[in-house]
Amino acid sequence: MGYSECWDLQRSLFDRMLAAKAGDEKALSEIEHEAGWLLLVEHNPVYTLGKSGKDENMLVSEAYLRSIGAEFFHIDRGGDVTYHGPGQIVGYPILDLEQVGIGLRDYINALEEAVICVCREWGIEAGRIAGASGVWLEGDTPRARKICAIGVRSSRFVTMHGFALNVNTDLRYFSHINPCGFVDRGVTSIEREVGHEVDMELVKSQVVKQLSEKLNVKIYK
């Protein structure tokens, strides 16, 4: 799915949820008792820079990106620069955290924990690094590498943006950036860690199962 198209969809759902919270009758009738939506997509090659990101962490020009068929967007999430592309599961939960019953910090922890559990299902030990969002392997060593980036936006406890889990991602695209602003830490994927390509649909189903458990919500297709 193209990034611009998906961003427009996110914003539409986000605005609808905010309108419902403000008491808009039309929005309330559309949403009913739902806590929100979960979009799971793969993007065409695209780089996004968060609102607090630094331009210098983009190591090539936009002209060069266009020459390799990649797009670039400044967006309104937290975090620095990251890459999205084929073979990567990008999740956008648009949720009313008040309905879910958790705060923003616990929400981010739940996203991280869901991905940590998915990695464990593939025999990969993953965890967190203090002061750095996302999911990491060997985070307390010089071999620290990120397998999942997380960057969210929230307003009145409604979330958008989310996480990007590298499954069969072509990691060469990360060489054009300082991923998430780090110059001394690498990136990895499930494929790289297990030594073979993995079933994207299976990983998506694992992600949905874990998110449902960690957020204590039912996720319907």
CYANA upper distance limits for C-alpha pairs under 8 A (distance plus 0.5 A):
  1 MET  CA      5 GLU  CA      7.69
  1 MET  CA      6 CYS  CA      7.22
  1 MET  CA     41 VAL  CA      7.03
  1 MET  CA     42 GLU  CA      6.56
  1 MET  CA     43 HIS  CA      5.49
  1 MET  CA     44 ASN  CA      7.10
  2 GLY  CA      6 CYS  CA      6.80
  2 GLY  CA     43 HIS  CA      6.19
  2 GLY  CA     44 ASN  CA      6.45
  3 TYR  CA      7 TRP  CA      6.51
  3 TYR  CA     43 HIS  CA      6.65
  3 TYR  CA     44 ASN  CA      7.77
  3 TYR  CA     46 VAL  CA      7.69
  4 SER  CA      8 ASP  CA      6.73
  5 GLU  CA      9 LEU  CA      6.88
  6 CYS  CA     10 GLN  CA      6.66
  7 TRP  CA     11 ARG  CA      6.69
  8 ASP  CA     12 SER  CA      6.67
  9 LEU  CA     13 LEU  CA      6.79
 10 GLN  CA     14 PHE  CA      6.46
 10 GLN  CA     92 TYR  CA      8.10
 10 GLN  CA     94 ILE  CA      7.70
 10 GLN  CA    160 MET  CA      7.24
 10 GLN  CA    161 HIS  CA      8.19
 11 ARG  CA     15 ASP  CA      6.44
 11 ARG  CA    160 MET  CA      8.31
 12 SER  CA     16 ARG  CA      6.67
 13 LEU  CA     17 MET  CA      6.69
 13 LEU  CA     37 TRP  CA      8.44
 13 LEU  CA     94 ILE  CA      7.51
 14 PHE  CA     18 LEU  CA      6.80
 14 PHE  CA     94 ILE  CA      6.68
 14 PHE  CA    158 VAL  CA      7.56
 14 PHE  CA    159 THR  CA      7.81
 14 PHE  CA    160 MET  CA      7.21
 15 ASP  CA     19 ALA  CA      6.57
 16 ARG  CA     20 ALA  CA      6.72
 16 ARG  CA     27 ALA  CA      6.29
 17 MET  CA     21 LYS  CA      6.81
 17 MET  CA     27 ALA  CA      7.66
 17 MET  CA     31 ILE  CA      8.03
 17 MET  CA     36 GLY  CA      7.91
 17 MET  CA     96 ASP  CA      7.85
 17 MET  CA    158 VAL  CA      7.72
 18 LEU  CA     22 ALA  CA      6.78
 18 LEU  CA    156 ARG  CA      8.07
 18 LEU  CA    158 VAL  CA      7.50
 19 ALA  CA     23 GLY  CA      6.95
 19 ALA  CA     24 ASP  CA      5.88
 19 ALA  CA     27 ALA  CA      6.55
 19 ALA  CA     28 LEU  CA      8.35
 20 ALA  CA     24 ASP  CA      5.59
 20 ALA  CA     25 GLU  CA      7.56
 20 ALA  CA     26 LYS  CA      8.34
 20 ALA  CA     27 ALA  CA      5.37
 20 ALA  CA     28 LEU  CA      5.27
 20 ALA  CA     31 ILE  CA      8.00
 21 LYS  CA     28 LEU  CA      8.41
 23 GLY  CA     27 ALA  CA      8.43
 23 GLY  CA     28 LEU  CA      7.46
 24 ASP  CA     28 LEU  CA      6.58
 25 GLU  CA     29 SER  CA      6.63
 26 LYS  CA     30 GLU  CA      6.87
 27 ALA  CA     31 ILE  CA      6.69
 28 LEU  CA     32 GLU  CA      6.15
 31 ILE  CA     36 GLY  CA      8.30
 35 ALA  CA     95 LEU  CA      6.15
 35 ALA  CA     96 ASP  CA      5.92
 35 ALA  CA     97 LEU  CA      8.21
 35 ALA  CA     99 GLN  CA      6.28
 35 ALA  CA    100 VAL  CA      7.09
 36 GLY  CA     93 PRO  CA      7.88
 36 GLY  CA     94 ILE  CA      5.91
 36 GLY  CA     95 LEU  CA      4.87
 36 GLY  CA     96 ASP  CA      6.72
 37 TRP  CA     93 PRO  CA      6.27
 37 TRP  CA     94 ILE  CA      5.65
 37 TRP  CA     95 LEU  CA      6.82
 38 LEU  CA     91 GLY  CA      7.39
 38 LEU  CA     92 TYR  CA      6.18
 38 LEU  CA     93 PRO  CA      4.81
 38 LEU  CA     94 ILE  CA      6.71
 38 LEU  CA     95 LEU  CA      8.50
 38 LEU  CA    219 ILE  CA      8.32
 39 LEU  CA     91 GLY  CA      6.16
 39 LEU  CA     92 TYR  CA      5.44
 39 LEU  CA     93 PRO  CA      6.73
 40 LEU  CA     89 ILE  CA      7.07
 40 LEU  CA     90 VAL  CA      6.19
 40 LEU  CA     91 GLY  CA      5.12
 40 LEU  CA     92 TYR  CA      6.97
 40 LEU  CA    204 LYS  CA      8.28
 41 VAL  CA     89 ILE  CA      6.49
 41 VAL  CA     90 VAL  CA      5.83
 41 VAL  CA     91 GLY  CA      7.10
 42 GLU  CA     84 HIS  CA      8.21
 42 GLU  CA     85 GLY  CA      6.83
 42 GLU  CA     86 PRO  CA      6.11
 42 GLU  CA     87 GLY  CA      7.36
 42 GLU  CA     88 GLN  CA      6.43
 42 GLU  CA     89 ILE  CA      6.14
 42 GLU  CA     90 VAL  CA      6.57
 43 HIS  CA     84 HIS  CA      6.54
 43 HIS  CA     85 GLY  CA      5.33
 43 HIS  CA     86 PRO  CA      6.38
 43 HIS  CA     88 GLN  CA      8.30
 43 HIS  CA     90 VAL  CA      8.26
 44 ASN  CA     70 ALA  CA      7.93
 44 ASN  CA     84 HIS  CA      7.74
 44 ASN  CA     85 GLY  CA      5.50
 44 ASN  CA     86 PRO  CA      6.54
 45 PRO  CA     69 GLY  CA      7.49
 45 PRO  CA     70 ALA  CA      5.29
 45 PRO  CA     71 GLU  CA      7.04
 45 PRO  CA     83 TYR  CA      7.84
 45 PRO  CA     84 HIS  CA      6.28
 45 PRO  CA     85 GLY  CA      4.77
 45 PRO  CA     86 PRO  CA      7.43
 46 VAL  CA     70 ALA  CA      5.60
 46 VAL  CA     71 GLU  CA      5.02
 46 VAL  CA     72 PHE  CA      6.15
 46 VAL  CA     73 PHE  CA      8.25
 46 VAL  CA     83 TYR  CA      6.38
 46 VAL  CA     84 HIS  CA      5.83
 46 VAL  CA     85 GLY  CA      6.86
 47 TYR  CA     70 ALA  CA      7.86
 47 TYR  CA     71 GLU  CA      6.67
 47 TYR  CA     72 PHE  CA      5.26
 47 TYR  CA     73 PHE  CA      6.92
 47 TYR  CA     81 VAL  CA      7.42
 47 TYR  CA     82 THR  CA      6.20
 47 TYR  CA     83 TYR  CA      5.02
 47 TYR  CA     84 HIS  CA      6.79
 48 THR  CA     72 PHE  CA      6.26
 48 THR  CA     73 PHE  CA      5.34
 48 THR  CA     74 HIS  CA      6.30
 48 THR  CA     75 ILE  CA      7.05
 48 THR  CA     81 VAL  CA      6.05
 48 THR  CA     82 THR  CA      6.13
 48 THR  CA     83 TYR  CA      7.01
 48 THR  CA     84 HIS  CA      8.50
 49 LEU  CA     53 GLY  CA      6.26
 49 LEU  CA     54 LYS  CA      8.27
 49 LEU  CA     55 ASP  CA      8.36
 49 LEU  CA     72 PHE  CA      8.45
 49 LEU  CA     73 PHE  CA      6.86
 49 LEU  CA     74 HIS  CA      5.37
 49 LEU  CA     75 ILE  CA      6.53
 49 LEU  CA     79 GLY  CA      8.12
 49 LEU  CA     80 ASP  CA      5.93
 49 LEU  CA     81 VAL  CA      4.70
 49 LEU  CA     82 THR  CA      7.17
 50 GLY  CA     74 HIS  CA      6.71
 50 GLY  CA     75 ILE  CA      5.79
 50 GLY  CA     76 ASP  CA      6.35
 50 GLY  CA     77 ARG  CA      5.64
 50 GLY  CA     78 GLY  CA      5.81
 50 GLY  CA     79 GLY  CA      5.66
 50 GLY  CA     80 ASP  CA      5.39
 50 GLY  CA     81 VAL  CA      6.73
 51 LYS  CA     74 HIS  CA      7.57
 51 LYS  CA     75 ILE  CA      6.65
 51 LYS  CA     76 ASP  CA      5.75
 51 LYS  CA     77 ARG  CA      6.56
 51 LYS  CA     78 GLY  CA      6.56
 51 LYS  CA     79 GLY  CA      7.70
 51 LYS  CA     80 ASP  CA      7.98
 52 SER  CA     78 GLY  CA      6.96
 52 SER  CA     79 GLY  CA      6.78
 52 SER  CA     80 ASP  CA      6.84
 53 GLY  CA     57 ASN  CA      8.33
 53 GLY  CA     79 GLY  CA      6.64
 53 GLY  CA     80 ASP  CA      4.40
 53 GLY  CA     81 VAL  CA      6.73
 53 GLY  CA    181 GLY  CA      7.95
 54 LYS  CA     58 MET  CA      8.36
 54 LYS  CA     80 ASP  CA      7.14
 54 LYS  CA     81 VAL  CA      8.20
 54 LYS  CA    181 GLY  CA      8.04
 57 ASN  CA     80 ASP  CA      8.44
 57 ASN  CA     81 VAL  CA      7.22
 57 ASN  CA    177 ILE  CA      6.05
 57 ASN  CA    178 ASN  CA      5.44
 57 ASN  CA    179 PRO  CA      8.04
 57 ASN  CA    181 GLY  CA      6.36
 58 MET  CA     81 VAL  CA      7.54
 58 MET  CA    176 HIS  CA      7.09
 58 MET  CA    177 ILE  CA      5.21
 58 MET  CA    178 ASN  CA      7.17
 59 LEU  CA    176 HIS  CA      5.72
 59 LEU  CA    177 ILE  CA      5.59
 59 LEU  CA    178 ASN  CA      7.80
 60 VAL  CA     64 TYR  CA      6.87
 60 VAL  CA     65 LEU  CA      7.73
 60 VAL  CA    176 HIS  CA      6.49
 60 VAL  CA    177 ILE  CA      8.07
 61 SER  CA     65 LEU  CA      6.96
 62 GLU  CA     66 ARG  CA      6.71
 62 GLU  CA     71 GLU  CA      8.25
 62 GLU  CA     72 PHE  CA      7.42
 63 ALA  CA     67 SER  CA      6.83
 64 TYR  CA     68 ILE  CA      7.10
 65 LEU  CA     69 GLY  CA      6.82
 65 LEU  CA     70 ALA  CA      5.47
 65 LEU  CA     71 GLU  CA      6.90
 65 LEU  CA     72 PHE  CA      8.10
 66 ARG  CA     70 ALA  CA      5.80
 66 ARG  CA     71 GLU  CA      6.85
 76 ASP  CA    153 ARG  CA      7.46
 77 ARG  CA    151 GLY  CA      6.42
 77 ARG  CA    152 VAL  CA      5.64
 77 ARG  CA    153 ARG  CA      5.31
 77 ARG  CA    160 MET  CA      8.49
 77 ARG  CA    161 HIS  CA      7.05
 78 GLY  CA    151 GLY  CA      5.68
 78 GLY  CA    152 VAL  CA      6.12
 78 GLY  CA    153 ARG  CA      6.75
 79 GLY  CA    150 ILE  CA      8.34
 79 GLY  CA    151 GLY  CA      6.02
 79 GLY  CA    152 VAL  CA      8.49
 79 GLY  CA    180 CYS  CA      7.01
 80 ASP  CA    179 PRO  CA      8.17
 80 ASP  CA    180 CYS  CA      5.21
 80 ASP  CA    181 GLY  CA      6.13
 81 VAL  CA    177 ILE  CA      7.70
 81 VAL  CA    178 ASN  CA      7.77
 81 VAL  CA    179 PRO  CA      6.50
 81 VAL  CA    180 CYS  CA      5.50
 81 VAL  CA    181 GLY  CA      6.94
 82 THR  CA    149 ALA  CA      8.22
 82 THR  CA    174 PHE  CA      8.28
 82 THR  CA    177 ILE  CA      7.92
 82 THR  CA    179 PRO  CA      5.95
 82 THR  CA    180 CYS  CA      6.21
 83 TYR  CA    173 TYR  CA      7.71
 83 TYR  CA    174 PHE  CA      7.04
 83 TYR  CA    179 PRO  CA      8.23
 84 HIS  CA     88 GLN  CA      7.24
 84 HIS  CA     90 VAL  CA      8.04
 84 HIS  CA    164 ALA  CA      7.75
 85 GLY  CA    169 THR  CA      7.38
 85 GLY  CA    170 ASP  CA      8.39
 86 PRO  CA    168 ASN  CA      8.23
 86 PRO  CA    169 THR  CA      6.66
 86 PRO  CA    170 ASP  CA      8.16
 87 GLY  CA    166 ASN  CA      7.39
 87 GLY  CA    167 VAL  CA      6.18
 87 GLY  CA    168 ASN  CA      4.85
 87 GLY  CA    169 THR  CA      4.85
 87 GLY  CA    170 ASP  CA      7.78
 87 GLY  CA    200 MET  CA      7.87
 88 GLN  CA    164 ALA  CA      7.07
 88 GLN  CA    165 LEU  CA      6.15
 88 GLN  CA    166 ASN  CA      5.16
 88 GLN  CA    167 VAL  CA      5.77
 88 GLN  CA    168 ASN  CA      6.84
 88 GLN  CA    169 THR  CA      5.81
 89 ILE  CA    164 ALA  CA      6.20
 89 ILE  CA    165 LEU  CA      5.67
 89 ILE  CA    166 ASN  CA      7.09
 89 ILE  CA    167 VAL  CA      7.39
 89 ILE  CA    200 MET  CA      8.47
 89 ILE  CA    204 LYS  CA      7.73
 90 VAL  CA    162 GLY  CA      8.05
 90 VAL  CA    163 PHE  CA      6.25
 90 VAL  CA    164 ALA  CA      4.80
 90 VAL  CA    165 LEU  CA      6.82
 91 GLY  CA    161 HIS  CA      8.01
 91 GLY  CA    162 GLY  CA      6.14
 91 GLY  CA    163 PHE  CA      5.75
 91 GLY  CA    164 ALA  CA      6.81
 92 TYR  CA    160 MET  CA      6.65
 92 TYR  CA    161 HIS  CA      5.43
 92 TYR  CA    162 GLY  CA      5.28
 92 TYR  CA    163 PHE  CA      7.35
 93 PRO  CA    159 THR  CA      7.30
 93 PRO  CA    160 MET  CA      6.49
 93 PRO  CA    161 HIS  CA      7.32
 93 PRO  CA    162 GLY  CA      6.76
 94 ILE  CA    158 VAL  CA      7.22
 94 ILE  CA    159 THR  CA      5.57
 94 ILE  CA    160 MET  CA      5.35
 94 ILE  CA    161 HIS  CA      8.08
 95 LEU  CA    100 VAL  CA      8.26
 95 LEU  CA    157 PHE  CA      8.49
 95 LEU  CA    158 VAL  CA      5.92
 95 LEU  CA    159 THR  CA      5.82
 95 LEU  CA    160 MET  CA      7.87
 96 ASP  CA    100 VAL  CA      7.00
 96 ASP  CA    157 PHE  CA      6.32
 96 ASP  CA    158 VAL  CA      5.01
 96 ASP  CA    159 THR  CA      7.25
 97 LEU  CA    101 GLY  CA      6.32
 97 LEU  CA    102 ILE  CA      6.12
 97 LEU  CA    103 GLY  CA      6.90
 97 LEU  CA    104 LEU  CA      7.94
 97 LEU  CA    107 TYR  CA      8.27
 97 LEU  CA    157 PHE  CA      5.79
 97 LEU  CA    158 VAL  CA      6.60
 97 LEU  CA    159 THR  CA      8.00
 98 GLU  CA    102 ILE  CA      6.91
 98 GLU  CA    103 GLY  CA      8.05
 98 GLU  CA    157 PHE  CA      6.84
100 VAL  CA    215 LEU  CA      7.63
100 VAL  CA    216 ASN  CA      8.02
100 VAL  CA    217 VAL  CA      7.74
102 ILE  CA    106 ASP  CA      6.61
102 ILE  CA    107 TYR  CA      6.89
103 GLY  CA    107 TYR  CA      6.59
103 GLY  CA    157 PHE  CA      8.11
104 LEU  CA    108 ILE  CA      6.80
104 LEU  CA    154 SER  CA      8.41
104 LEU  CA    157 PHE  CA      7.87
105 ARG  CA    109 ASN  CA      6.74
106 ASP  CA    110 ALA  CA      6.58
107 TYR  CA    111 LEU  CA      6.90
107 TYR  CA    215 LEU  CA      8.02
108 ILE  CA    112 GLU  CA      6.78
108 ILE  CA    150 ILE  CA      8.39
109 ASN  CA    113 GLU  CA      6.50
110 ALA  CA    114 ALA  CA      6.54
110 ALA  CA    211 LEU  CA      7.91
110 ALA  CA    214 LYS  CA      5.99
110 ALA  CA    215 LEU  CA      6.88
111 LEU  CA    115 VAL  CA      6.99
111 LEU  CA    163 PHE  CA      8.09
111 LEU  CA    211 LEU  CA      7.35
111 LEU  CA    214 LYS  CA      8.17
112 GLU  CA    116 ILE  CA      6.65
112 GLU  CA    128 ARG  CA      8.37
112 GLU  CA    134 GLY  CA      6.64
112 GLU  CA    135 VAL  CA      6.49
112 GLU  CA    150 ILE  CA      8.45
113 GLU  CA    117 CYS  CA      6.68
113 GLU  CA    214 LYS  CA      7.83
114 ALA  CA    118 VAL  CA      6.85
114 ALA  CA    207 VAL  CA      7.28
114 ALA  CA    210 GLN  CA      5.43
114 ALA  CA    211 LEU  CA      6.01
114 ALA  CA    214 LYS  CA      6.82
115 VAL  CA    119 CYS  CA      6.67
115 VAL  CA    135 VAL  CA      7.64
115 VAL  CA    148 CYS  CA      8.05
115 VAL  CA    165 LEU  CA      8.22
115 VAL  CA    207 VAL  CA      7.35
115 VAL  CA    210 GLN  CA      8.09
116 ILE  CA    120 ARG  CA      6.79
116 ILE  CA    125 GLU  CA      8.04
116 ILE  CA    126 ALA  CA      5.97
116 ILE  CA    127 GLY  CA      6.69
116 ILE  CA    135 VAL  CA      7.25
117 CYS  CA    121 GLU  CA      6.95
117 CYS  CA    210 GLN  CA      7.59
118 VAL  CA    122 TRP  CA      7.44
118 VAL  CA    203 VAL  CA      7.99
118 VAL  CA    206 GLN  CA      6.63
118 VAL  CA    207 VAL  CA      6.89
118 VAL  CA    210 GLN  CA      7.67
119 CYS  CA    123 GLY  CA      7.07
119 CYS  CA    124 ILE  CA      5.53
119 CYS  CA    125 GLU  CA      7.17
119 CYS  CA    126 ALA  CA      7.08
119 CYS  CA    190 ILE  CA      7.90
120 ARG  CA    124 ILE  CA      5.42
120 ARG  CA    125 GLU  CA      6.25
120 ARG  CA    126 ALA  CA      7.76
122 TRP  CA    190 ILE  CA      8.17
122 TRP  CA    194 VAL  CA      7.95
123 GLY  CA    194 VAL  CA      8.38
124 ILE  CA    190 ILE  CA      8.43
124 ILE  CA    193 GLU  CA      7.73
124 ILE  CA    194 VAL  CA      8.38
125 GLU  CA    137 LEU  CA      7.16
126 ALA  CA    135 VAL  CA      6.97
126 ALA  CA    136 TRP  CA      5.99
126 ALA  CA    137 LEU  CA      5.26
126 ALA  CA    138 GLU  CA      7.74
127 GLY  CA    135 VAL  CA      6.08
127 GLY  CA    136 TRP  CA      5.80
127 GLY  CA    137 LEU  CA      6.81
127 GLY  CA    138 GLU  CA      8.36
127 GLY  CA    139 GLY  CA      7.66
128 ARG  CA    132 ALA  CA      8.04
128 ARG  CA    133 SER  CA      7.81
128 ARG  CA    134 GLY  CA      7.28
128 ARG  CA    135 VAL  CA      5.95
128 ARG  CA    136 TRP  CA      6.16
128 ARG  CA    139 GLY  CA      7.26
129 ILE  CA    133 SER  CA      7.69
129 ILE  CA    135 VAL  CA      8.33
129 ILE  CA    136 TRP  CA      7.47
129 ILE  CA    139 GLY  CA      6.24
129 ILE  CA    140 ASP  CA      7.73
133 SER  CA    149 ALA  CA      7.65
133 SER  CA    150 ILE  CA      6.68
133 SER  CA    151 GLY  CA      8.37
134 GLY  CA    146 LYS  CA      7.70
134 GLY  CA    147 ILE  CA      8.39
134 GLY  CA    148 CYS  CA      6.02
134 GLY  CA    149 ALA  CA      5.18
134 GLY  CA    150 ILE  CA      5.46
134 GLY  CA    163 PHE  CA      8.45
135 VAL  CA    146 LYS  CA      6.42
135 VAL  CA    147 ILE  CA      6.39
135 VAL  CA    148 CYS  CA      5.54
135 VAL  CA    149 ALA  CA      7.21
136 TRP  CA    144 ALA  CA      7.20
136 TRP  CA    145 ARG  CA      6.11
136 TRP  CA    146 LYS  CA      4.87
136 TRP  CA    147 ILE  CA      6.27
136 TRP  CA    148 CYS  CA      7.62
137 LEU  CA    144 ALA  CA      6.22
137 LEU  CA    145 ARG  CA      5.94
137 LEU  CA    146 LYS  CA      6.83
137 LEU  CA    147 ILE  CA      7.68
138 GLU  CA    143 ARG  CA      6.70
138 GLU  CA    144 ALA  CA      5.35
138 GLU  CA    145 ARG  CA      7.44
139 GLY  CA    143 ARG  CA      7.87
139 GLY  CA    144 ALA  CA      4.92
139 GLY  CA    145 ARG  CA      7.32
140 ASP  CA    144 ALA  CA      7.08
142 PRO  CA    185 ARG  CA      8.19
143 ARG  CA    185 ARG  CA      7.76
143 ARG  CA    186 GLY  CA      8.04
144 ALA  CA    185 ARG  CA      6.18
144 ALA  CA    186 GLY  CA      6.96
145 ARG  CA    185 ARG  CA      6.09
145 ARG  CA    186 GLY  CA      4.82
145 ARG  CA    187 VAL  CA      5.09
145 ARG  CA    188 THR  CA      6.54
146 LYS  CA    185 ARG  CA      8.11
146 LYS  CA    186 GLY  CA      6.78
146 LYS  CA    187 VAL  CA      5.04
146 LYS  CA    188 THR  CA      6.43
147 ILE  CA    165 LEU  CA      6.64
147 ILE  CA    166 ASN  CA      6.15
147 ILE  CA    187 VAL  CA      6.43
147 ILE  CA    188 THR  CA      5.57
147 ILE  CA    189 SER  CA      5.92
147 ILE  CA    190 ILE  CA      7.98
148 CYS  CA    163 PHE  CA      7.21
148 CYS  CA    164 ALA  CA      5.87
148 CYS  CA    165 LEU  CA      4.84
148 CYS  CA    166 ASN  CA      6.63
149 ALA  CA    163 PHE  CA      6.03
149 ALA  CA    164 ALA  CA      5.73
149 ALA  CA    165 LEU  CA      7.24
149 ALA  CA    180 CYS  CA      8.18
150 ILE  CA    162 GLY  CA      6.17
150 ILE  CA    163 PHE  CA      4.80
150 ILE  CA    164 ALA  CA      7.04
151 GLY  CA    161 HIS  CA      6.96
151 GLY  CA    162 GLY  CA      5.90
151 GLY  CA    163 PHE  CA      6.83
152 VAL  CA    159 THR  CA      7.28
152 VAL  CA    160 MET  CA      6.43
152 VAL  CA    161 HIS  CA      5.38
152 VAL  CA    162 GLY  CA      5.53
152 VAL  CA    163 PHE  CA      8.40
153 ARG  CA    159 THR  CA      6.09
153 ARG  CA    160 MET  CA      5.87
153 ARG  CA    161 HIS  CA      6.75
154 SER  CA    158 VAL  CA      5.70
154 SER  CA    159 THR  CA      4.80
154 SER  CA    160 MET  CA      6.90
155 SER  CA    159 THR  CA      7.21
165 LEU  CA    189 SER  CA      8.17
166 ASN  CA    188 THR  CA      7.44
166 ASN  CA    189 SER  CA      5.09
166 ASN  CA    190 ILE  CA      6.95
167 VAL  CA    189 SER  CA      5.62
167 VAL  CA    190 ILE  CA      5.30
167 VAL  CA    191 GLU  CA      6.35
167 VAL  CA    198 VAL  CA      7.72
167 VAL  CA    200 MET  CA      7.62
167 VAL  CA    203 VAL  CA      8.42
168 ASN  CA    189 SER  CA      6.90
168 ASN  CA    190 ILE  CA      7.20
168 ASN  CA    191 GLU  CA      5.75
168 ASN  CA    192 ARG  CA      8.32
168 ASN  CA    197 GLU  CA      6.58
168 ASN  CA    198 VAL  CA      7.32
168 ASN  CA    200 MET  CA      8.33
169 THR  CA    189 SER  CA      7.05
169 THR  CA    191 GLU  CA      8.37
171 LEU  CA    175 SER  CA      8.15
171 LEU  CA    187 VAL  CA      7.80
171 LEU  CA    188 THR  CA      7.54
171 LEU  CA    189 SER  CA      8.29
174 PHE  CA    178 ASN  CA      7.99
174 PHE  CA    179 PRO  CA      7.08
174 PHE  CA    187 VAL  CA      8.17
178 ASN  CA    182 PHE  CA      5.87
178 ASN  CA    183 VAL  CA      5.93
179 PRO  CA    183 VAL  CA      7.99
179 PRO  CA    186 GLY  CA      8.31
179 PRO  CA    187 VAL  CA      8.30
188 THR  CA    192 ARG  CA      6.88
188 THR  CA    193 GLU  CA      7.77
189 SER  CA    193 GLU  CA      6.80
190 ILE  CA    194 VAL  CA      6.64
190 ILE  CA    198 VAL  CA      8.06
191 GLU  CA    195 GLY  CA      6.20
191 GLU  CA    196 HIS  CA      5.72
191 GLU  CA    197 GLU  CA      5.54
191 GLU  CA    198 VAL  CA      6.65
192 ARG  CA    196 HIS  CA      7.39
198 VAL  CA    203 VAL  CA      8.48
199 ASP  CA    203 VAL  CA      6.95
200 MET  CA    204 LYS  CA      6.66
201 GLU  CA    205 SER  CA      6.75
202 LEU  CA    206 GLN  CA      6.80
203 VAL  CA    207 VAL  CA      6.64
204 LYS  CA    208 VAL  CA      6.72
205 SER  CA    209 LYS  CA      6.69
206 GLN  CA    210 GLN  CA      6.65
207 VAL  CA    211 LEU  CA      6.53
208 VAL  CA    212 SER  CA      6.55
208 VAL  CA    219 ILE  CA      7.69
209 LYS  CA    213 GLU  CA      6.87
210 GLN  CA    214 LYS  CA      6.50
211 LEU  CA    215 LEU  CA      6.27
211 LEU  CA    216 ASN  CA      8.34
211 LEU  CA    217 VAL  CA      8.48
212 SER  CA    216 ASN  CA      6.03
212 SER  CA    217 VAL  CA      5.55
212 SER  CA    218 LYS  CA      6.20
212 SER  CA    219 ILE  CA      6.66
213 GLU  CA    217 VAL  CA      7.36
